[in-house]
Every structure is written in structure tokens, then in C-alpha cells.
Amino acid sequence: MVTTDNRDREKFLEGMRYTASAVNIVTTDGSAGKAGVTVSAMTPVSADGDKPTLLVCVHHLSPACKAILENKVFGVSILSQKQSFIADTFAGRIQAEGNDKFTCTDWIIGETGVPLVLNSLVSFECHVLENTRVGSHHIFIGGVQNTGFQEDELPLIYSNRAYGSPASISMGKDPDYMEGDSVIHQRIRPFNTKDTYPEQNLNNDLSQGVVAKGTMVFLRGQVSQDLETRESLHPSNPILQTRKTMENIKMLLEEAGSDLDHVCRIVVYLTDIRYREEVYQEMGTWLKGVFPCSTGLVVSSLARPEWLVEIEVTAVIPEE
Ligand SMILES: Cc1cc2nc3c(=O)[nH]c(=O)nc-3n(C[C@H](O)[C@H](O)[C@H](O)COP(=O)(O)O)c2cc1C
């Protein structure tokens, strides 16, 4: 077998880092059993012909690959920006309960019997029309027989080894534009953490300073707690704790007449530096295009032992 020159391989992977793709869960079920895997290599092939077609590339050693070959059906669930935990579970980055990846979310079963992620952005059910092995991966071409949609959500995007969501350029997310006088707050020297910490897997839009125009709103340090019942949620899961914390922050800001777009300063408290990437990645999806200034600290403990992250926010209610 001819193997790729190692330098070519590295350059190829480095180049591909800069592409952006949707994140999908490819699933199957049938005589070979149920299996699923996180896949960014999913592409439409043709909308015309007997049926529309798409392709997915799955590593030949993945149990999902063997199962699709035998089951001859697969499902593609395109994830929304709130579903990165499903991608991490099916990529083996988060330990699944009882080693069963399917316990991380709810499913619907399609007409072909394949499980599809409930509330995914889009789902396709496919019969395998063709498959071929190229290098380490099998390419499966699927004839699409059922398509489901969910509106009002943004896709989860994977680029530069980090998750994000799309931002419209015309909405003024360009840092140069943000320094101008025509925006509500002046974000000074905006940057993204993937440039300032290239060795870390981060993607946070931040600024060195913010000149805010409006009435200030100070929030108590928020944690993964139900604000109505005071129940602590998601013990030992830093991603879900961050998500609940950001949900609380969003809700409180809206109650104050502000919103996440007007966050000017954040302070992040972690109980372990190892949570940094996951916490910042999740927080980054909520504050994409906002560019607050940020301080991060590791503390020996928070007020309750189950809390792993606390986030403090200062925002403004913008002047008319
Ligand atoms: C964002 C993302 C995209 C991925 N895309 C693919 C892909 O297109 N094809 C693939 O075979 N693996 C892909 N992977 C890797 C697999 O999900 C990962 O190797 C997984 O652990 C395989 O699990 P399995 O061995 O149980 O099948 C991707 C992982 C992530 C996090």
C-alpha cells in the first residue's frame, strides 16, 4: 500500500483546519445493531435523479462504518448551535452514561428505523446507494428518502478545531466596523482567542476594553442553578453548567431591559483550569460577535461543591 508522505498529510490537515463545515450525527440501525458517529464530512451530491443524494465519509474502523455497510441505511442529523454536547459525545470527547452515546439526548425513529436527533436542525434518512473506500474512510452515497427541518435555529459550525455559529457580515460583526462611531458601544482592540491562544482550542470574541453608552446592569455571579427552585443542575458537567449559567444571564439581562449583545465585561471563575476550553467554547457560542472584555480566574472552590463555573457579567441598557 502506498502511504501519504507525512509532510503532505500534515499540510493537508493544516489546510483543512481553515474550512468550515456543519456538524452531523450519522446514525444507523438494523440487523447489525445501532451505531452513531460525529461527522463533518457530509456533502450534498445532487438534488436531481431518482432521489436527491448526499455523501458522508466515515472512518473504516468506526463501528458505525461496519454497521452502515450491513444495515444499508443511515440517518444524518445536522446539529444546531445548542447541540455541541451531542457532537462531543458521539466523537468520544465526553464520556457517555453507561458507555451508551445514545443516552445523551432524545431521538425519533425514522421510517427506515434509523434514530434521528430530536430537535436537530435538519435530518435526512438515506438508503446506501453506493460505497467505496478511499484511504482510511468509507464514502457512503445515500439516496435521501425523508427530510425534516426545525426552523429558528442556527447550525453548529466546526472550523479551526472549534465550534461556532454563523454570523452575518452585514450585521456589523467585522471588528473594524465595531471600532467606528456608528455602533452603540465602542469595543477597543477586538480580537479572537483563537489568534491570541493559538495553542488552545478556543474561539471567543473579546476586546481589550469597552466604552459603553447606557445605564449599567450588574449581575450576581451566575452558576448552573434553577433560579426559581435554587436546585443545582448538571453536577460534574462543565459544558452543561456553562450553558445553564449563560441561559440565566440571558434571562436576567432581558428582565433588566438589556440583552447579551450589550455585555461589556465578564469574569469567569473556574474550579479547575482543565475546564477552561470547554467552558470558554460554550460561552463563546453565546457571546459570538459581542466582544466583551474578560477576566478568567481559577479558584479553590465556589459556594457549593458541585459548582464548577461561575460567570459574572456587567452589561448596559443602551441609550436610544
Ligand atoms: C467536529 C468533528 C467532526 C468529525 N468528523 C468526522 C468525519 O467526518 N468522519 C469520521 O469518520 N470521523 C469524524 N470525526 C471523528 C469521530 O467522530 C471520532 O473519531 C469518534 O470517536 C469515532 O467514534 P467511534 O470509533 O465510536 O465510531 C469528527 C469528530 C469531530 C469532533
Ligand as a Chemical Component Dictionary entry (heavy atoms), coordinates in Angstrom:
data_LIG
# 
_chem_comp.id                   LIG 
_chem_comp.type                 NON-POLYMER 
_chem_comp.pdbx_formal_charge   0 
_chem_comp.three_letter_code    LIG 
# 
loop_
_chem_comp_atom.comp_id 
_chem_comp_atom.atom_id 
_chem_comp_atom.alt_atom_id 
_chem_comp_atom.type_symbol 
_chem_comp_atom.charge 
_chem_comp_atom.model_Cartn_x 
_chem_comp_atom.model_Cartn_y 
_chem_comp_atom.model_Cartn_z 
_chem_comp_atom.pdbx_ordinal 
LIG C1  C1  C 0 -16.396 18.061 14.724 1  
LIG C2  C2  C 0 -15.984 16.653 14.404 2  
LIG C3  C3  C 0 -16.071 16.190 13.116 3  
LIG C4  C4  C 0 -15.730 14.870 12.791 4  
LIG N1  N1  N 0 -15.867 14.432 11.517 5  
LIG C5  C5  C 0 -15.620 13.134 11.219 6  
LIG C6  C6  C 0 -15.877 12.632 9.913  7  
LIG O1  O1  O 0 -16.286 13.363 9.007  8  
LIG N2  N2  N 0 -15.679 11.313 9.682  9  
LIG C7  C7  C 0 -15.208 10.456 10.665 10 
LIG O2  O2  O 0 -15.035 9.267  10.403 11 
LIG N3  N3  N 0 -14.926 10.914 11.903 12 
LIG C8  C8  C 0 -15.131 12.236 12.207 13 
LIG N4  N4  N 0 -14.883 12.712 13.466 14 
LIG C9  C9  C 0 -14.247 11.813 14.431 15 
LIG C10 C10 C 0 -15.183 10.828 15.056 16 
LIG O3  O3  O 0 -16.389 11.414 15.488 17 
LIG C11 C11 C 0 -14.462 10.192 16.270 18 
LIG O4  O4  O 0 -13.271 9.591  15.802 19 
LIG C12 C12 C 0 -15.276 9.213  17.017 20 
LIG O5  O5  O 0 -14.636 8.995  18.248 21 
LIG C13 C13 C 0 -15.366 7.900  16.373 22 
LIG O6  O6  O 0 -16.103 7.080  17.298 23 
LIG P1  P1  P 0 -16.310 5.552  17.003 24 
LIG O7  O7  O 0 -14.931 4.968  16.931 25 
LIG O8  O8  O 0 -17.153 5.061  18.135 26 
LIG O9  O9  O 0 -17.018 5.480  15.711 27 
LIG C14 C14 C 0 -15.218 14.001 13.804 28 
LIG C15 C15 C 0 -15.124 14.474 15.124 29 
LIG C16 C16 C 0 -15.498 15.786 15.421 30 
LIG C17 C17 C 0 -15.390 16.276 16.844 31 
# 
loop_
_chem_comp_bond.comp_id 
_chem_comp_bond.atom_id_1 
_chem_comp_bond.atom_id_2 
_chem_comp_bond.value_order 
_chem_comp_bond.pdbx_ordinal 
LIG C1  C2  SING 1  
LIG C2  C3  SING 2  
LIG C2  C16 DOUB 3  
LIG C3  C4  DOUB 4  
LIG C4  N1  SING 5  
LIG C4  C14 SING 6  
LIG N1  C5  DOUB 7  
LIG C5  C6  SING 8  
LIG C5  C8  SING 9  
LIG C6  O1  DOUB 10 
LIG C6  N2  SING 11 
LIG N2  C7  SING 12 
LIG C7  O2  DOUB 13 
LIG C7  N3  SING 14 
LIG N3  C8  DOUB 15 
LIG C8  N4  SING 16 
LIG N4  C9  SING 17 
LIG N4  C14 SING 18 
LIG C9  C10 SING 19 
LIG C10 O3  SING 20 
LIG C10 C11 SING 21 
LIG C11 O4  SING 22 
LIG C11 C12 SING 23 
LIG C12 O5  SING 24 
LIG C12 C13 SING 25 
LIG C13 O6  SING 26 
LIG O6  P1  SING 27 
LIG P1  O7  DOUB 28 
LIG P1  O8  SING 29 
LIG P1  O9  SING 30 
LIG C14 C15 DOUB 31 
LIG C15 C16 SING 32 
LIG C16 C17 SING 33 
# 
